[in-house]
């Protein structure tokens, strides 16, 4: 059931689903399509992301870029080789 929910939320562009082997172009395309990124005009410095990196490395680099703006990427664990990524506000409580 939960995987169906992830796909539904993904289809609405609130989260992005990645295969472990997705390339940088696919990563950027899916991230730029996320509603949160668009709504808050979060920048992506393409030059800071190495083409030979991977999803987790790129997300960490984006977290560094977005921390001053109050946002971060989080992973949703599905116990598989897929990455489900959401952009959320940083909570400082």
C-alpha positions as CSV (number, residue, x, y, z in Angstrom):
1,X,0.0,0.0,0.0
2,X,2.7,2.5,1.0
3,X,4.5,2.1,-2.4
4,X,1.2,3.0,-4.2
5,X,1.0,6.1,-2.0
6,X,4.6,7.1,-3.0
7,X,3.8,6.7,-6.7
8,X,0.7,8.8,-6.3
9,X,2.5,11.5,-4.4
10,X,5.3,11.3,-7.0
11,X,2.8,11.7,-9.9
12,X,1.7,14.9,-8.2
13,X,5.3,16.1,-8.1
14,X,5.6,16.4,-4.4
15,X,8.3,13.8,-4.2
16,X,10.7,12.4,-6.8
17,X,11.5,8.7,-7.4
18,X,14.9,7.7,-8.6
19,X,16.6,4.4,-9.6
20,X,19.9,4.0,-7.9
21,X,21.7,4.3,-11.3
22,X,19.9,7.4,-12.6
23,X,22.3,10.0,-14.2
24,X,22.7,13.7,-13.4
25,X,20.4,14.8,-16.3
26,X,17.6,12.6,-15.0
27,X,18.2,13.8,-11.4
28,X,18.0,17.5,-12.4
29,X,15.0,17.0,-14.6
30,X,13.0,15.3,-11.8
31,X,14.2,17.7,-9.1
32,X,13.3,20.7,-11.1
33,X,9.8,19.3,-11.6
34,X,9.1,19.2,-7.8
35,X,6.4,21.6,-6.6
36,X,8.3,22.7,-3.6
37,X,11.4,23.7,-5.6
38,X,9.2,25.7,-8.0
39,X,7.0,27.3,-5.3
40,X,10.0,28.5,-3.3
41,X,12.3,29.2,-6.3
42,X,15.0,27.0,-4.9
43,X,18.2,27.3,-7.1
44,X,20.2,24.4,-8.4
45,X,23.9,25.2,-9.2
46,X,24.4,22.5,-11.9
47,X,28.2,23.2,-11.9
48,X,28.5,22.0,-8.3
49,X,27.1,18.6,-9.2
50,X,29.6,16.1,-10.6
51,X,28.3,14.0,-13.5
52,X,29.9,10.9,-12.0
53,X,28.2,11.4,-8.7
54,X,25.1,9.7,-7.4
55,X,21.7,10.5,-6.0
56,X,22.8,10.7,-2.4
57,X,25.8,12.9,-3.2
58,X,23.8,15.3,-5.3
59,X,21.1,15.6,-2.6
60,X,23.8,16.4,0.0
61,X,25.2,19.1,-2.3
62,X,21.7,20.5,-2.8
63,X,21.2,20.5,1.0
64,X,24.3,22.7,1.3
65,X,22.9,25.1,-1.3
66,X,19.5,25.2,0.3
67,X,20.4,25.3,4.0
68,X,20.6,29.1,4.1
69,X,17.2,29.2,2.4
70,X,15.7,26.9,5.1
71,X,15.1,23.8,3.0
72,X,16.6,20.3,2.7
73,X,16.2,17.0,0.8
74,X,15.0,14.0,2.8
75,X,15.0,10.3,1.7
76,X,11.9,8.1,2.2
77,X,13.1,4.6,2.9
78,X,11.3,1.9,1.0
79,X,13.7,-0.9,1.7
80,X,14.6,-1.1,-2.0
81,X,17.3,0.2,-4.5
82,X,15.1,3.2,-5.3
83,X,15.5,6.6,-3.8
84,X,12.4,8.6,-3.0
85,X,13.3,12.2,-2.3
86,X,11.2,15.1,-0.9
87,X,12.1,18.7,-0.3
88,X,11.1,19.9,3.2
89,X,11.6,22.9,5.4
90,X,14.4,22.7,8.0
91,X,12.8,22.5,11.4
92,X,14.9,24.2,14.1
93,X,12.9,23.5,17.2
